[in-house]
Amino acid sequence: MISPEPLRRVDGDMSKVIRGKAYVVRDNIDTDQIIPAQYLTLVPTIPEEYERLGSFAMCGLPKDQYSIRFISEGQTRTPYMVVIAGRNFGCGSSREHAPIALGAAGCKAVVAESFARIFFRNSVATGELYPVESATRICDTIQTGDEVELDLDANTLKIVKSSKSFPTKPLGEARPVIDAGGLFEFARQSGMINSPGNHSKGTEEMAAKEPPDD
């Protein structure tokens, strides 16, 4: 898997740059394609189950349309750092597992023409990945396997080989929440709460007993 380059120092400041291979999907990728319902019993707060959840990311994509798989058979991590999508990415149910599965697999960002609102909110709340909107349709230009560079400060996505660059929309107030690792960590680091930030064993046990979202 390509190692990320998440932090680059520019004039004394830390700039967020994510560089790696792209995985390209089309319009209306729903949460059942991102993580099918049968895997929602996995509890993300348990490390072994978090890893297993990631191994099933994008396994619901139809094989006749996506012959190149997001995660190769027998692997638990993806070689694709950035997902490139069309319109309405993450539509369907409200399952929080969708962005968590992508993050657990090693994906750092999804750049889409548009997002389903609940997927965008879950991405911010969990802090698993950056849901970035492209200013133009790019899933018709970028190909799976292209190396890309996403600059969250400059609001650009660049194809490394050709140096062709596309504008992206700023994350605004969602950015520092994701930077912190999600809503809970953002609140803790901001002094809004005093919790040390670790789920208790009791919380994990209760979560395991909860029924799936669907």
NORPEKA-V431315 format. One record per backbone hydrogen bond with DSSP energy under -1.0 kcal/mol. CO is the residue of the C=O (numbers start at 1). NH is the residue of the N-H. Records with the same first field share a line. If there is no record, write none. Layout:
BEGIN
CO=NH + NH
END
This chain:
BEGIN
6=17
8=15
10=13
13=10
15=8
16=152
18=150
20=148
21=82
22=145
23=84
26=86
29=90
30=33 + 34
31=35
33=60
34=58
36=39
37=40
39=42
43=46
46=50
47=51
48=52
49=53
50=54
51=55
53=56
54=57
56=59
58=61
62=65 + 66
72=75
81=108 + 109
82=23
83=111
84=25
86=113 + 114
87=28
88=91
89=116
91=31
95=98
96=100
97=101
98=102
99=103
100=104
101=105
102=107
103=106
105=78
108=130
109=83
110=132
111=85
112=134
114=89
116=120
117=121
118=122
119=123
120=124
121=125
122=126
123=127
125=183
130=110 + 132
132=112
133=169
138=141 + 142
143=146
146=22
147=160
148=20
149=158
150=18
151=155 + 156
155=168
156=151
157=166
158=149
159=163
164=159
166=157
167=135
171=174
172=175
174=178
175=179
176=180
177=182
178=181
182=186
183=187
184=188
185=189
186=190
187=192 + 193
188=191
200=204
201=205
202=206
203=207
204=208
END
